[in-house]
Amino acid sequence: MTDSNEGDELLLVNYEHHPVDSPYRMRFAIYVRRGEETYDAIEQVPEQLRIRQLAGRSFDRNGMMVGWELVDGRELEGAIERLFADPNAAYLHVHYAAPGCYAARIDRA
């Protein structure tokens, strides 16, 4: 997960990032840069998330939202801990707070 630079070729696509059978099924616009790879590191927050205001949302196994928190990206680990403190929280989604675009899914390690 890295920011693009001026002149980079980007694709703007509609991506279904929460394909669940609940009212919280979601799809939204995302930018994809040529050559970008999936970020799947464990216990690491990419710099791209650290420099933004974020919205964290927790969901249960049925795709129902059970919590949310607005957080400065530099403090994302604390929000992750607080959201996962709810035993019903099966996974988290992180969105960029201002445009609302989907950024990442966080699963329990």
C-alpha positions in Angstrom: 0.0 0.0 0.0 1.7 3.1 -1.3 0.7 6.4 -2.6 0.8 7.1 -6.3 3.0 9.8 -7.8 2.1 12.4 -10.4 2.2 10.7 -13.8 1.5 7.1 -12.4 -1.0 5.2 -14.4 -4.0 4.5 -12.2 -7.2 2.6 -12.7 -10.4 3.8 -11.0 -12.6 0.8 -10.4 -15.6 -0.1 -8.3 -14.6 -2.8 -5.9 -16.9 -4.9 -3.7 -14.8 -5.1 -0.5 -17.5 -6.4 1.8 -19.5 -9.1 -0.1 -21.7 -10.2 2.8 -25.4 -11.0 3.0 -26.2 -8.1 5.4 -27.2 -4.4 5.1 -23.4 -3.7 5.4 -22.6 -5.2 2.0 -20.3 -2.5 0.5 -18.7 -1.5 -2.7 -16.9 1.7 -3.5 -14.4 3.3 -5.8 -10.7 2.4 -5.4 -7.6 3.4 -7.3 -5.3 0.6 -8.4 -1.7 1.4 -9.6 0.0 -0.8 -12.1 2.4 -3.2 -10.4 1.0 -2.7 -6.9 0.9 -5.9 -4.7 -1.4 -7.1 -2.0 -0.2 -5.9 1.5 -0.4 -8.9 3.8 2.1 -8.2 6.5 1.4 -9.3 10.1 1.4 -6.7 12.9 2.6 -3.9 10.7 0.8 -0.7 9.6 1.8 0.6 6.2 3.0 4.2 6.1 0.2 5.1 3.7 -2.3 4.5 6.5 -0.3 6.3 9.2 -0.5 9.7 7.4 -4.3 9.9 7.2 -7.4 10.2 9.3 -9.1 6.9 9.3 -12.4 5.2 10.2 -12.2 1.8 11.7 -15.2 -0.5 11.6 -15.6 -3.9 13.2 -17.9 -6.6 12.0 -19.2 -9.9 13.4 -19.1 -13.2 11.6 -22.5 -12.3 9.9 -21.2 -9.1 8.4 -23.0 -6.9 10.9 -21.2 -3.8 12.2 -20.5 -4.1 15.9 -18.2 -1.1 16.4 -16.5 1.9 14.8 -13.9 4.5 15.7 -12.4 7.6 14.0 -8.6 7.6 14.5 -5.5 9.3 13.4 -3.5 6.8 11.4 -0.5 7.2 13.8 -2.7 5.7 16.5 -4.2 2.9 14.5 -2.9 0.1 16.7 -4.8 1.4 19.7 -8.1 1.5 17.7 -7.4 -2.0 16.5 -7.0 -3.2 20.0 -10.1 -1.4 21.2 -12.3 -2.7 18.4 -11.0 -6.3 18.8 -11.7 -6.1 22.5 -15.3 -6.8 21.6 -15.4 -10.6 21.4 -18.1 -10.3 18.6 -15.6 -8.5 16.3 -14.5 -11.0 13.7 -12.6 -8.6 11.5 -12.1 -4.9 10.8 -12.3 -2.6 7.8 -10.3 0.6 7.6 -11.6 3.5 5.4 -10.1 6.9 4.6 -12.3 9.1 6.8 -12.7 12.1 4.4 -13.6 10.4 1.1 -14.8 7.2 2.8 -12.9 5.0 0.4 -12.0 1.5 1.5 -8.4 1.1 2.5 -7.8 -2.3 4.2 -9.2 -5.3 6.0 -7.6 -6.4 9.3 -8.1 -10.0 10.6 -7.2 -11.4 14.0 -3.7 -12.9 13.8 
